[in-house]
């Protein structure tokens, strides 16, 4: 990258200025270039004069459109004190290694031919607002030291921002990219805003470095979007539409938001490192591919957006976050079921979905009821080991109760007499047959113990039935 400094060059003379205008419309001259390094004080005035002469020559019939399209204005190495141009320039323009010392304003300008800003330096604010690039726009290795805006610009050709340095915030709001949009190896020191953009062709951010958030809110991607090996602070896709695949392979990202987006193909985040993920309201027939070794589904380094904020969040605001987390895990559960992910990953998402749904309920007694019957007793129907362990705990607990109750004659034998040699072994046996509702008839409860036996039998029916269902489901898988 060439280092740009304010110039101390001689200003272009009036004779040289007139010669540039004359050469630009001369049918014999294909490339127009200023005589050596010069400071051009008014680029807008020069382009306006050239365009007026081109119109006059076309009316006179001495300049054809084809010849005009073959001509090029070459400002390589020039320095510009001021740029203010909002008309149409039909020639190709080259600003390679040029230095724009003050504010650049190309608002509503139209470049019908290719325009090159290779290794150009923009030292002050730059505006390409509503600018139309009719052919390729090449900004390779350009450096923007101040704010830059491409608001409502249109790139009919390819937009090359390869190895570009954006010093502070950059705005590409409402921009139409009809050709390829290449931001590979570029560096964004400030926030990048791509609100409501239309990307008709491939969009590449490979190896790009983004120090702050980049936002693609309400944008549409008709072709591939590639963030391979990019380093991003936060990336936000809200209400975006992805017609083709999205790749974040080997990318490093802070918070990745794809809320309310529509996926038609694959959103691939495998081999990436994400600190947080938000997938609320995602729709479409596409698939979200996650690296289960690094993300929330294996309780690794990543998490769903909002999980780490619950502990320090006011109780009044916690329910809304819990509800959002439940919806995100529900989407992940459906997604992993659709892409045939490992069963334990889908089960984990189902468990977390129901857990956050339970915690979002408004009343404590509803949360307590669901905790006992759905979470602790059944493991939300996805944790086989928990169901087995809970059954063992219930049997052990009731064994101690029957051991105590038997000493008071609450357990009778087949002759309706209290068991004479009642001990821990008989208490364990009675708890087992009561839990499994076998009921051989050799022992049975009496008085208040009958209600206790009914409770253990009910818990046993639930636990055994759920264990059989979960075990069969796991074997079938």
Buried (B, 14 or more C-beta within 10 A) or exposed (E): EEEBEEBEBEBBEEEBBEBBBEBBBBEEEEEBBBEEBBBBBBBBBBBBBBBEBBBEBBEEEEBEEEBBBEBBBBBBBBBBBBBBBBEBBBBBBBBBBBBBBBBBBBBBBBBBBBBBBBBBBBBBBBBBBBBBBBBBBBBBBBBBBBBBBBBBBBBBBBBBBBBBBBBBBBBBBBBBBBBBBBBBBBBBBBBBBBBBBBBBBBBBBBBBBBBBBBBBBBBBBBBBBBBBBBBBBBBBBBBBBBBBBBBBBBBBBBBBBBBBBBBBBBBBBBBBBBBBBBBBBBEBEBBBBBBBEBBBBBEEEBBBBBBEEBEEBEEEEBBEBBBBBBBBBBBBBBBBBEEEBEBBBBBBBBBBBBBBBBBBBEEEEEBEEBBEEBBEBBBBBBBBEBBBEBBEEBBEEBBEBBBEBBBEBBBBBEEEEBBEEBEEEBBBBBBBBBBBEEEEEEBBBBEEBEEBBEEBBEBBEBBBEBBEBBEEBEEEE
